Amino acid sequence: MKLSRHEVLVCDCGSTMNIDGAKLGKACGASDGCTVATSLCRDQIDRYEAALDAAGDTSLIVACTQETSVFSSVAEDLGKPIPDFVNIREFAGWSADSGTMPKTAALLRMATEPERPARSMAMVSNGRCLIYADGARGAGVDAALQLATSLKDGLGVTVMITNAGDDIMAGGDCGMLTRGTIRTASGHFTAFNLVIDGFASAQPSSRSFVTFDDPQDEVESGCDLIIDITGGTPLFTGWEKRDGYLRADAEDSLRLKALAVEASEMIGEFEQPIYVAYDADLCAHSRNSLSGCSRCLDVCPAGAISVAGDTVEIDPAICGGCGYCGAVCPSGAAQTMVPAADMFGQQMATLLDHYLEAGGKTPRLLLADDSHGVQVIEMMARFGPGLPADMLPMTMHSVGRVGHDLLATAVAQGYEQIVIITNPAKADETAQIGAQVTLARALMEGVGGDDDARFVVIDEADPDKVASLIRDARPKTSPKPAPFSPIGSPRGITRLAMRGLAGAQKVGDTAIPLPEGAPYGRVDIDTDNCTICLSCVSACPAGALQDNPDAPQLLFREDACLQCGICMATCPEKVITLVPQFNLADSAMNAELVIEDTPFHCTGCNKPFGSTRSIERVIAKLEGHSMFTGGKQLDVLKMCEDCRVGAMFNEDDRMLDVGERRKPRTTDDYLN
């Protein structure tokens, strides 16, 4: 089947899917129809080979993911490029529902859409492997030595025993044997840094039992990967997401075997995707050492984000791409690149368009990660009813990036329901997405689109339970869609989605109340006590608070406010409070006057140099001070910076004027 510049090969997998080639070709917009194979990976492999030979400049797509290795091997043998693959079997064909044709057509057409390539960085592992075991825990020493023996031919292995006893049998070739306790560990795969206390190497002269050299503290060392079988506290926060740090129980022989296989492959050159793009100029972490936004620091499970002065740093070598920072960052300083929010939003819109053009109805969106989520979908298809015909699946590196921006975008495009499959083994993932769903529901309530089943988060591992929840939970009503092109920052995309939904539902210019901690809102300023000192303006990282260079005025632009709280911390009068809300009015995008004052003119030269409120407040606070008891001292406060200097030099009551200094006495004075 010809689709644009792509040749698509479709197989019904031994007639286990009901695919009408003529109808599928028409649904996909293919002028020459679609020929459906029955056993493309076996009996009809010649069709695949012929397609490879005839491809030329045409890109080849095979509608099968199970036999990827077979098709790739044949292509390599023929010296042809390996084709792309798309799953229509578990995602569409294997379903208890009839009418899966529109979804199948949409998936095939999506496979022809271009994707933005992700950036990556090269990492080189020399195979320096540290096996860390506890001599006081069961079979820790024996397990470590056996593991080292199995790895020593391919890796440079060092075994380190903490709490090492005197009964470690000597002999055997297991690499370097040491003792010590890791005090601190930092770094990442290919570049772990360790500080070790009580470090000592085994003496080569050890006979019956191992003897060690004299121990040393604070020994610094490094390695490419760490295998921790101590059973104690992990060396890293969020260790599951720290590549190169492997953990297992010393008593779990099956896990140790699997771990040995995994570790043996961690040598050579690797491409690490750069999951997050970070712009420090947009970061609202702090200003002038006053803390503001710390959302990314709070949610990062891998410890990849650290404070760097008034901003933060993201270590791409540690980042595992969970996506949490991109979902919570209010300014767009941290944006995920795998996937990029705008690109993923465009893909959601395109998939929906293809589905509706093929005759699909009541579209629902399923978001799942490439590992746990896909496995659950495949199990449902094999042993259960499969996915409903109207549920369109989209996979991503991590569903942790599912934020309120993507949820609002999906509803605006026309999806009636969004279902997210999370991994129950990752408790932080469910909590993170739950917070974003709460915010998204508050936004939907403001435009009349809220429903208990609008956003469904499923953290079950049992495919039968997942299938039941997917089929049972359906929203009672759905808002009128307002399709748009999701281009720009996550914040801008959210505003486009909400403005479109509000217009479609004929909701007026209202302010939607949001839960505390939301990244949208206004500031409430006590204008009676504000002195217009403008400290908040200089501190605001987003430019939401502004001044007027020609007059003492404080202005506020609501759509720019990140609710970071730096203005609250900066304000000397403590007259600022945060009000979380989402203002749908056009006025939210304009800088509006909050308070203004008359300029205060210098009593010396009549030049305006401040606001009347601020000067009067300073005078009121200092008039009772011992340094300002006289009228002349207070008069100085009413002068500009130039006149103030002149007035101080003309003062007669110089406090440091103590008269002529006494002549110092020297040794000669006493001798003479």
N, C-alpha and C positions, 0 to 999 in steps of 0.2 A: 504494500500500500504506500503510495507516494503522498507525503505530507510536506509541503514546502520543499526544502532541499534535503529531506530525509526520506530514507526507505525504511518502512516499519514492517517487521516480520511478526505475525500474530499466530499463536498456537493455542488450541483449546485443551491442551494437556491430556491427551488420550480421551477426548470427548467428555471430560469431567466438567466442562463449562459450556453453556449453551450460547454459542456465538454465531449470529447470522452475519456472514461476511458482507452481504449487500447492504444490510441495514447499518452495520458498523462503519462501512466506507462512507455511506451517506451522512451518518452522524458526525463523522470526522471531517467531512468536506472533501473527501478524496474522489477525484473525478473518475479514476479507473477502478473504483471499488476496492475490496479487500479480499485477498485469498487467505483462508484460514487453514493452517497446518494442523495435524493431529499428533505427530511425534517428531517435532523439528529437531530435537536433541538426539534422536536415535535413528529411526527408520527413514526419516526425511532430512537427514543431515545434508544431503546433496543440495537441497534447496538453499540451505544456509551458505554452503560453499559457493554456489552459483551467485548468490546475492553479494558475497564478499568480492568475487571476481568482477561483477558488473557494477560495483558501487562507484568507482571512479572518484569524482569530487563529492559525491553524495554521502552524507553521514548515515550510517546504519544503526538502527535501534531494534533490539530484540525484546519482545514482550514476555520476558521470563527472567527471574532472578535466581531461581533454585539451581539452574544448570549453568551459572555464570562461568564456572571453571572449565566446563566442557567447551562452551563457545569460545572462550578466551584461548584455550589450548589449540583449537582448530585454526583460529585466526593467526596465531603465532607460527604454527606449522606452515601456513600458506604465505607467511610474510605480509600479512594484511593488518591494518589497524584494528585494535580491539574495539568492538562496538559498544554503544551505551545500552543499558538495560532498564526496563521498567516493569514493576510488579502489577499485573492486572488480575492475577489469580487469587491471592489472599486478600488483596485490597478491594476486589470487585466480584470476580467470577464465582468464587466459592462462597455463595451466600444462599440462605434459605429463602431470600426474597426474589421475586421475579422483577423484571424491569431494571436490570443493572446496566443496560446498554448505554444510557447517557453518562453514567460514571466511568465506564470503561473507555468511552470515547474521550471524555475529559482528561483522563489519566494519560492516554496515548498522545493527545495533543499537547499536554503539559510537558511531555518528555522531549518535545521538539523546541521548547522555549529556551532561549539562551540563559545561562547563569553567569553571575559575576564571580570570577575566580578569587579565591581567598589568598591572602598573603601568608607567607610562611618564613621560618628562620631555620637555618641549618644547625644541627647539634651533632657532635661527634662523641661517641662513647668508645673509650679504649678498653672497656670490659673490666675495669677495676671494681671488684665486687667485695663488699664487706658483709659477712654473715655474723649477726649479733645474737648471742644466746645467753641464757641465764643458767649458771652452774648449779643454782639452788632449786631449780624447778624441774623435777622429773627427769625426762630423757632429753633435756635441752642440749647437753654436750654431745651425746651420741648422735642426735638428729642433726646437729650442726656439722659434725665431722663427716657424716654420711652424705649430707647435701653438698659439702665442699668437695668430696671425692667425685661426685657425679658431675660437678661443674668445672673442675680444675683444668680439664683439657681444652676448654673453650674460653674460659675467663681467667683473669688474674685474681685468685680468691684469697682473702684474708679472713680467718675466723677469729672473732673476739669474744671471750667469755667473761661476763661480769659475774661476780661472786664465785670466782673459780676456786675450787677446792684443791686438795693435794692428791686426789685420787684419779686424776686424768691419765689414762693409760698412754704411754709413749708408743710411737711407731705409726706406720702408715703414711701415705703421701696425700695430704689434704690441703696443700698450700701452706701459707704462713699462719702459724698459730700464735695468738696473743691473748693477753688478759687486759681488762680495763672496763671503765664505766663511762659511757657517753654523758658528758655534762650538758653540752648544747649541740644541736644539729641545725644547720641552715642550708640554703641552696636548693638545687634542683637536679633532676636527672642529667648526668654528665658532669655535674659540678656541685657535689655535696661537700660541705665543710663541717668538720667535727672538732670539738674540743673534748679531750679524753682525760679523765683522772685515773690514777693507778695503772697507767699503761706500762706493760712489760712484754717483751717478746720471749717465746719459748727458747730455751737453750738447746742448741743442736746436740749437745752431749747428753741430753736426757736419756735415761736407760729404761728403767721399768715404768716410772711415772714421770710426768712432765714437770720440769723445774723451770722457773722463769727468772729473768733478769730483775734487777732492783726496779721497783715501780717509780714512775714519774708522773707528776700532776701537770695539768694544763698543756698537754701535748696536742698540737694542732695537726690534723691530717685531712685527707680528702679522698673521695672515691666517686665512681660513676653511678653505682647503684647500691642500695642497702637492702638486705634481707633480714628482717627483724622477726626472730622466733622466741623472743624473751617472754611474751605473754603479758608484759607490763604495759604501762602507759605509752601510747604511740609517741614517737619522736616529733611528729608534726601535727599541727591542727588540720583537721580535714584530710587526714592521711589518705583516704580512699582516692582523693583527687590529685595526690602528689605522685606524678609519674616517676618511676625509678625507685620508689619506696614500697617494698613488698612485705606483707605481714602474713604470718601463719602461726597456728598453734603447733608447738613441737610434738604434740601427741597425734596430730592429724596427718597421717601418712599420705592420704590421697591428695590433700591440699599441698603437701610438700612436693609431691611428684609433679603436680600441675605447675607449681611455682618454679620448679627447676627447669621445666620446659620453657616457661615464660622468660625466666632470667637468661637462659642460654641464647635467646634471640636478641638480647639488648646490648649488642656490640656492633659498632660500625657507624655509618652516617644516617641520620634521621632528619625528616622534615617536620618541624613543630609548627602547626598552624598558629597564626597570630589572631587570637579570638577577639581581642578588644582593641579598638582604636581610642586613644586617650588624648584629649586636648586640655592641657593645664590652664590655658587662658579662660576656659569656661567653668573651671572647678570652683565650687562655692564652699570648700571645706572650712576655711577660716580666713580672716583678715586681721592683720595687726595682732596676731596671736590670740584672737578671740574666736572660739570654736563656733562653727555654723553647721553645715551639712556633713553628716558622717554615715550616710545611708550605705554607701558601697563598703566602707570599712566594717559596718555592722553585719552585713550579709555574706561577705566573702568567706566561703568555707575552707579555702585552700591556703589562706594567709598570703595571697599573692599581692595584696594591696597594703601599702604602708604609708605613714604620714611623711611628707617631705615639705616642711615649713608650712606655708599657707595652703598648699595643695597636697596631692597624694601622688604616689608612684605605683604603677602596675607592672609587675615583673612578668613578661610574656613567657618566660621559660617555666614559671611555676603555674601560671594560669591554666586551668583545665577546661575552660570554656563553659562553665555552668550557666552563664548568662545572667546571674542575679544582679550584677552591677548595672548592666544595661537596662534591666527592667525597673530599677529603683532610682537611677540617676535623674535628678530633676532638670538639669541644665543641658544634658546631652554631651557632657564632657567625656563620659565613658559610654561608648557605643559598641555593641557587639557587631562583629564582622561575619560571624558564622552562627546564625545568619544575620545579615544587616537588616534592621527593622524595616526600612523602606523597601528593600528588595523582597523581603518576605511578605510584606503587605501587598505589593504588586502581584506576587505569585498567588496569594489568596484571591485577589480580585480576578486574575486571569483564569484560574481553575474554575471559579464560579461562573464566569462568562462562558467558558467551554461547556460546562455542565448544562446551563440553561439553554444554550444554542442547540444542544443535542436533545432537548425536550425534557430535561430534568425538572423535578418539582420539589418543593419544601426542602431546600438544601440545608444540611447540617455539616459542621466542620469538626473533624477529629484531629487533635494535635498529639503526637507521640514522638518519643526520642528514637534514635536509630538502633538502640540496643533493647532495653526492656520493653518499650512500647511496641516495637515491630514484632518481638517474640510473642507478646500477648495476642496481637492481631493474627499472627500465623496460627497460633494454637486455637483461637476461636474459629478460624476458617477450617482447620483440619478436623476438629473434634466437636465443634458446636455450630451454631447457625451462621457464623461469619458476620461481617458488617452489614448493617441495613443498606438497602439500595440507595437511600438518599444521604448517606453519611460519607462525606468526601475526606479521605485521609491525607494529611500532610505530615511529613517527618522532618525533624530538625536534630541538630547535634545534642541539644539539651532543652527540655521544655521549661527549664528555669528562666529562659528569656521571655516566656509568655507573660507580658505585662498588661496593664490596663490599656495601653495604647493599641496593642494588637487586638485585644478583645473588643474595644470600641470600634476599631477599624473593621473587624469581621462583621459585626452587627450592622454597621453602616453600609457595607457592601451588599448585604442581603442574606447572610447566614442566619437562620432562625435559632440555632443553638450551637454552642462551642463546647466540646468535650475534651478534657485534657487527661491523658493517662500518665500518672506519675509512678515512680518506683517506690514501693512501700519500704524498701531498704534505705531510702534516703529521706529521713524524716524532715530534714531542713528544706527539701525541695517542695514537699506538700505545704509546709508552713509558709514558705515564700510565695508560692502561687496563690494560696488562700488569701493572703493579704492583698494581692493584686486583684483577685476576684471581688473582694469586699469593696475596694475602691471603684472597680468597674461597675458593680451593682449600684453604688451610690450615684454614679454618673448616669446610668440607665434610668434610675428612678426619676431623675430630674427631667428626662425627656419622655417619660411614660413608657419606657421599654423594659422595665424590670420584671423579672419572673424568677421563681425559685429554681426553674430548670433552664434558665438562659445560659448559665455557665455551670458546668458540671465537672468537678475534679474527682477522678477515680484513682485511689491509691491501693487497689487490690492486686494481688498476684495471681489469684485464681481466675483463669479465663472464663469460666462459666459465670462467675459473679460479675465480671466486667461486661460480658455479653448481656446479662440480665439488666444491669444498670443502664447500659446504652439504649436498650430497647424500651425500657419502662419509663425513663425520664424524658418527657417531652414538654416543652413550654405550652401553656394554654393559649397564649396570644403572641403575636410578633409585631414589632414596630415596622412601619413603612420604611423600606431601605432608602438610602441616599448615597448611591455609588459616587466615588471620587477617585482621583489618582493620588495614592499615598506617597508623595515625594517630600523629602525634607527631613527635619529632625523628628524624633519621637514626640516631642512636645507640640510641634507644629502639626503633625499628623493627627494627634488627638484632638486638637482644636478644629481641624477640618472635619473630622468625623462627627464631633459633637454638634458643631454648627449645622452640618447637613441633616443630622437626625432631628435636631430641634426644628429646623425649617420644614422637614417632611411631616413631622407630627404637629405642626402649627403651634409650637410652644413659643411663648413670648420671650423677650429679653430678660431672662430671670437669672438669679444667682443660685446655683445648686449647692446645698450644704454638703460638705465632705467630711469624712472622719479625720480625727486628729492625726497629724503627721503627713497629710496629703501634700503633694508638691505644687498645688495650686491654691490661690487665695489672695487676700488683700491684707493690708496692715491697718489697724485701727489706732489712730494717733489722737491723744488727748490734746486738742488744740489750745485749750485754756492754759496748759502748763508748758507747751512746746515753746522753746526760745528761738527756733529756727537757726540753731547753731550749725546745722547741715553736716554733723558728724556722720549721720546715717547715710547721707548721699555718697560720701567718700568711701564708706565701708561696703556699700551694696555691691555684690559681685555681678549682679545681672543687669544693673542699670534701671531697676524698677523705680527706685527713688532718685529723683532728679532735682536740680536747682535751675534757677534762671540767672544767668550771668549779669543781667541788667537790673534785677530787683531782688529783694529778700523774699523769695518764694520757695516753697517746697511742693514738688509735683510727684505724682505716683502713677505708674503704668502697671495695671493689674496683671495683664497677660504675661509680663516678664517676671513677676514675683515668684521665687522658688520656695518661699516659706522656710528659708534656711535659718532664720533667726539671728543673723549677724547684726542686723539693725537693732534688735532688742538688746543684745549684749553691748553694743556700742553706745547707745543713747545715754548721755549723762543724767538726763532727767527721768529716765525710765517711764516714758509716756507712750511706748509702742507695744502693741500686742498683735498677735497673728490671728487671722480669721480664715480657716480653710474653707474654700468654696471654689466653684467653677462658674465664672461669669460669662454668660452667653451673649451679652450685649456688645455691640460694636465699640462702645465707649471703653471697654476693657483693654482695647488695643491702642488707646490714646493716653498721653500723659495729661492727667487732670490735676487741677489745683487743689491742694490740701489745706494750705495755710499761707498767708502772706503778711507782711509787715511793712512799716515805713522805714526807709533807711535812716540810720543815726548819723548825723553830721558832726564832724570834729569841731569842738569848741574853739580850736586854735585857728584852723584854716578853712573850715566849713566843708571839707571833703567827706563824702559818704564812705564809711569804712566798716559798717556792720549793721545789724538790724536793731531796732529800738528795743525789742524784747530781750535780746541776748545781753546788750549792754546794761540795761536796767536790772536784769537778773544778777549779773556779776557785781554791780554796785550794791545791790541788796544783800548779797551774801558776804561782802567784804567790809561793809560799813561798820560792823561791830568788832572788827579785828584790830588788834593793838597797833598794827602797822598802818592803819588807815583811819586813825582817830581824828586827824585834822582835815579840814576842807580841801587843802591843797592836794593831799594824797588822793582823795576821791576825784578831784578835778582831772587828775592825770588819766584816770580810766576813761574819761570822756573825750580823749584825744586820739588821733590816728597814730600810727607807729612812728612817723617822722616827728610830729610835734611832741610826742611823749618823750622822746630822747632829749630834745632841746629843753623841755621843762625840767627834767631830772638834773641836767647839768646846771640849771639856774637856781636850783634849790639851795637855801642857806643851811638848813639843818642836816649837814652831812654826818651821818652816824659813825662813819669810820675816821672822821677828822679828830685826832687825839692830841694835836699840838706838836711841838718840836720833840723829836725823839731824844732820849738821853744819850749822851756820848758813851760809847762802850768803853769799859776799862780793860787795860791790857797788862801784861806782866811788867812792862816798863813802869807803869804807874805805881806798882807796889815796890819795885826795887829802888825807885828814885824817891 
